[in-house]
């Protein structure tokens, strides 16, 4: 696995951790919706960055390797 792929997977793991925190917050008696929104927004940004790095960059490499 290349360094870029490992870094992308690390982003995905961090997004998972943030989503776990968001779930825990929503299960509280009085959840802070602003905190949940911030955690989800940050996780979405990480997932988008993961997708850009893991899939889009890899597409060019896969085409070069097959061509």
C-alpha positions, 0 to 999 in steps of 0.5 A: 500500500502506498503512502498516499493510500495509507494517509487516506485510510487514516483520514477515514479512520479519523472520520469514523472516530468523529462519527462515533463521538457524534453518535455518543453526543446524540444519545445524551439526555440533552445533546448539543446539536451544534456539537453534533453538527460540527462533528458531522461536518468535519467527518464529511470533510474528511470523507470527501478528502479520503475519496479525493485521495484514495479514488481519484488519484488512484484512477490516474495511476491505474490507467497508467499502469494498464496502458 
